[in-house]
Amino acid sequence: MNSYHATERFSDRADQYRLYRPEYPEAIISFLNDRLQPAGNFQIADIGSGTGIFSKLLLQAGYAVNGIEPNAAMRAQANTSLSQYPAFTSVDGTAEATTLADDSVDLITVAQAFHWFRPQETRKEFERILKPGGRILLVWNILQTNTPFLAAYTQIKEHFSEKIAHPHRANLQSIQEIFAPKQVITHQLEQKQTLSAEGLKGHLLSFSTVPLASDPAYENMIQQVQHLFEQYNVDGRVTLEYHTKLYLI
């Protein structure tokens, strides 16, 4: 599947994505408040909002959020999990065609999704919907490989994954080139996620590049990850470690 068919890739994985992908550090809110000093009717467009994991962080901080998500299954998950937040508006749109009005957004956020977008079309659309002086925040949770368990888990995931090039995934030089001559401010946070055996399996299956049950390679992949869990779990849990990388434009 072409990497730009991103709107279709997660239809069969929305449950796993909502349940087993990591959340984002609360310190992101302090980072935004310190640099943007939002006031009044501050409007955010969370582009590629998926199941609403990052939108929830913003909503809990009191922001108004338009969640732009083209995948119906992912959007349905967000609509359910964020139904208690009246400041959340669910929008069927893409990064390249958000459907939002001109000059209507103070901040665009993109968490774990910008690498699926068509950069030049996306920049044009972002510039259209941003208010004068509006900003963009790109965020990625980057899984680390600094322990034997994490290295082995990453090896399994990469071995069974469809190979897709993402040249602007958490890549400062690429991001600078896409948004030049605008300045890119970087920041890094750290976080951990603990998972049960079922959680580790769900985390793996949340990636759109790995096989599902209908694929002949699925059983082998699941057996390997189960064996890995048995080898490394402590009291029935394993720990995933992330660097959360922020790019404020």
C-alpha positions as CSV (number, residue, x, y, z in Angstrom):
1,M,0.0,0.0,0.0
2,N,1.3,3.4,-0.9
3,S,2.3,5.4,2.2
4,Y,-0.1,8.2,1.2
5,H,-3.1,6.0,1.6
6,A,-2.8,6.8,5.3
7,T,-6.6,7.5,5.6
8,E,-7.2,3.8,5.0
9,R,-4.4,2.2,7.0
10,F,-5.8,2.2,10.5
11,S,-9.4,1.1,9.8
12,D,-8.8,-2.4,11.3
13,R,-6.6,-1.2,14.2
14,A,-8.6,1.6,15.8
15,D,-9.3,-0.4,18.9
16,Q,-5.7,-1.4,19.4
17,Y,-4.6,2.2,18.8
18,R,-6.9,3.7,21.4
19,L,-6.1,1.1,24.0
20,Y,-2.4,0.5,23.6
21,R,-0.7,3.5,22.1
22,P,1.1,5.7,24.7
23,E,-0.4,9.0,25.9
24,Y,1.7,12.2,25.8
25,P,3.5,13.9,28.7
26,E,1.5,16.6,30.5
27,A,4.6,18.7,30.4
28,I,3.7,19.5,26.7
29,I,1.0,21.8,28.1
30,S,3.5,23.8,30.1
31,F,5.7,23.9,27.0
32,L,2.9,25.4,25.0
33,N,1.7,27.8,27.7
34,D,5.2,29.2,28.3
35,R,5.8,29.9,24.6
36,L,2.4,30.8,23.3
37,Q,0.7,32.4,26.3
38,P,-2.8,31.6,24.9
39,A,-5.6,33.8,25.9
40,G,-9.3,34.3,25.1
41,N,-10.9,32.1,22.4
42,F,-7.8,30.1,21.6
43,Q,-8.6,27.6,18.9
44,I,-6.6,24.4,18.1
45,A,-6.8,22.1,15.1
46,D,-5.4,18.7,16.0
47,I,-4.7,17.3,12.5
48,G,-4.7,13.5,12.1
49,S,-6.3,13.3,15.6
50,G,-6.9,9.6,15.3
51,T,-8.6,8.1,18.4
52,G,-8.2,11.4,20.2
53,I,-5.2,10.6,22.5
54,F,-3.5,14.0,22.0
55,S,-6.7,15.9,21.7
56,K,-7.7,14.6,25.2
57,L,-4.5,16.1,26.6
58,L,-5.4,19.5,25.1
59,L,-9.0,19.3,26.2
60,Q,-8.1,18.4,29.7
61,A,-5.9,21.6,29.8
62,G,-9.0,23.7,28.8
63,Y,-8.3,24.2,25.1
64,A,-11.0,24.1,22.4
65,V,-10.0,21.5,19.8
66,N,-11.1,20.6,16.3
67,G,-10.1,17.0,15.7
68,I,-9.4,16.6,12.0
69,E,-9.4,12.9,11.1
70,P,-10.3,11.2,7.8
71,N,-10.5,7.6,9.0
72,A,-14.1,6.8,10.1
73,A,-13.1,4.0,12.5
74,M,-10.5,6.2,14.2
75,R,-12.8,9.2,14.3
76,A,-15.6,7.0,15.9
77,Q,-13.2,6.0,18.7
78,A,-12.5,9.7,19.4
79,N,-16.1,10.7,19.3
80,T,-16.9,8.1,22.0
81,S,-13.9,8.6,24.2
82,L,-14.1,12.4,24.1
83,S,-17.9,12.8,24.3
84,Q,-17.7,14.4,27.7
85,Y,-15.7,17.4,26.4
86,P,-18.0,20.0,24.8
87,A,-15.0,21.9,23.5
88,F,-14.2,19.0,21.1
89,T,-15.4,19.2,17.5
90,S,-15.0,16.1,15.3
91,V,-14.2,16.9,11.7
92,D,-14.0,14.6,8.7
93,G,-11.1,16.1,6.9
94,T,-7.4,15.6,5.9
95,A,-4.2,17.5,6.5
96,E,-4.3,18.7,2.9
97,A,-8.1,19.6,3.0
98,T,-9.2,20.2,6.6
99,T,-12.5,21.9,5.7
100,L,-11.8,24.6,8.3
101,A,-12.3,28.3,7.5
102,D,-9.5,30.6,6.5
103,D,-7.6,32.3,9.4
104,S,-9.6,30.3,12.0
105,V,-6.9,28.5,14.1
106,D,-4.4,29.8,16.6
107,L,-2.4,26.5,16.8
108,I,-2.2,23.4,14.7
109,T,-1.0,20.2,16.5
110,V,0.0,17.0,14.8
111,A,0.8,14.1,17.0
112,Q,2.3,10.9,15.6
113,A,0.9,11.7,12.1
114,F,2.8,14.3,10.2
115,H,4.9,11.7,8.4
116,W,1.8,10.4,6.6
117,F,1.0,13.9,5.1
118,R,2.0,15.3,1.7
119,P,4.3,18.0,3.0
120,Q,3.8,20.8,0.4
121,E,0.0,20.5,0.2
122,T,-0.1,20.3,3.9
123,R,2.0,23.5,4.4
124,K,-0.3,25.3,2.0
125,E,-3.4,24.2,3.9
126,F,-1.9,25.0,7.3
127,E,-1.0,28.5,6.1
128,R,-4.6,29.0,4.9
129,I,-6.3,28.0,8.2
130,L,-3.8,29.6,10.6
131,K,-4.5,33.1,12.0
132,P,-1.8,35.6,11.5
133,G,1.0,34.7,13.9
134,G,-0.5,31.2,14.4
135,R,1.9,28.3,15.3
136,I,2.3,24.6,14.5
137,L,3.4,21.9,16.9
138,L,4.6,18.5,15.6
139,V,4.9,15.7,18.1
140,W,6.3,12.2,18.0
141,N,6.6,9.5,20.7
142,I,9.8,7.7,19.6
143,L,10.2,4.2,21.0
144,Q,13.7,3.7,22.4
145,T,16.0,0.6,22.0
146,N,18.2,1.2,25.0
147,T,17.5,-2.1,26.8
148,P,17.7,-5.7,25.6
149,F,13.9,-6.0,25.7
150,L,13.3,-2.8,23.7
151,A,16.0,-3.7,21.2
152,A,14.5,-7.2,20.7
153,Y,10.9,-5.8,20.5
154,T,11.9,-3.3,17.9
155,Q,13.7,-6.0,15.9
156,I,10.5,-8.1,15.8
157,K,8.4,-5.1,14.8
158,E,10.8,-4.1,12.0
159,H,11.3,-7.7,10.7
160,F,7.5,-8.1,10.2
161,S,6.8,-4.5,9.1
162,E,6.0,-3.3,5.6
163,K,8.9,-1.1,4.6
164,I,7.8,2.5,4.2
165,A,10.1,5.5,4.0
166,H,9.1,8.4,6.2
167,P,11.9,11.0,5.6
168,H,10.2,13.8,7.7
169,R,9.4,11.6,10.7
170,A,10.9,13.5,13.7
171,N,13.6,14.7,11.4
172,L,14.7,18.3,12.2
173,Q,16.4,19.0,8.9
174,S,13.4,17.7,6.9
175,I,10.9,19.7,9.0
176,Q,13.1,22.9,8.6
177,E,13.1,22.4,4.8
178,I,9.3,21.9,4.6
179,F,8.6,25.0,6.7
180,A,11.5,27.3,5.7
181,P,12.2,30.1,6.4
182,K,10.2,29.7,9.6
183,Q,12.2,28.9,12.8
184,V,11.7,25.4,14.4
185,I,12.0,25.2,18.1
186,T,12.8,21.7,19.5
187,H,12.2,20.2,22.8
188,Q,12.4,16.6,24.2
189,L,10.5,14.9,27.0
190,E,10.8,11.3,28.3
191,Q,8.1,8.9,29.4
192,K,7.4,5.2,30.0
193,Q,4.5,2.9,29.3
194,T,4.0,-0.4,31.1
195,L,2.0,-3.2,29.4
196,S,0.7,-6.6,30.1
197,A,1.1,-9.5,27.7
198,E,-2.1,-8.6,26.0
199,G,-1.1,-4.9,26.0
200,L,2.2,-5.6,24.3
201,K,0.4,-7.6,21.6
202,G,-2.1,-4.8,21.2
203,H,0.7,-2.2,21.0
204,L,2.4,-4.2,18.2
205,L,-0.9,-4.6,16.3
206,S,-1.6,-0.9,16.5
207,F,1.1,-0.3,13.9
208,S,-0.4,-0.2,10.4
209,T,2.7,-1.8,8.9
210,V,2.5,-5.2,10.7
211,P,0.4,-8.1,9.6
212,L,-3.1,-8.8,10.9
213,A,-4.6,-12.3,11.6
214,S,-5.4,-12.9,7.9
215,D,-1.7,-12.7,7.0
216,P,0.4,-16.0,6.9
217,A,3.1,-14.2,8.9
218,Y,0.8,-13.2,11.8
219,E,1.1,-16.4,13.9
220,N,4.9,-16.4,13.8
221,M,5.0,-12.7,14.8
222,I,2.6,-13.2,17.7
223,Q,4.6,-16.2,18.9
224,Q,7.8,-14.2,18.9
225,V,6.3,-11.3,20.8
226,Q,4.7,-13.7,23.4
227,H,8.1,-15.4,23.9
228,L,9.7,-12.0,24.3
229,F,7.2,-11.0,27.0
230,E,7.8,-14.3,28.9
231,Q,11.5,-13.7,28.8
232,Y,11.5,-10.1,30.0
233,N,8.3,-9.4,32.0
234,V,8.6,-8.5,35.7
235,D,5.5,-9.3,37.7
236,G,3.5,-9.6,34.5
237,R,4.5,-6.2,33.0
238,V,7.1,-4.9,30.5
239,T,8.2,-1.3,30.1
240,L,8.4,0.7,26.9
241,E,10.5,3.9,27.0
242,Y,9.9,6.9,24.7
243,H,11.5,10.1,23.8
244,T,8.7,12.6,23.1
245,K,10.0,15.0,20.5
246,L,8.4,18.4,20.0
247,Y,8.8,20.7,17.0
248,L,7.2,24.2,17.4
249,I,7.1,26.2,14.2
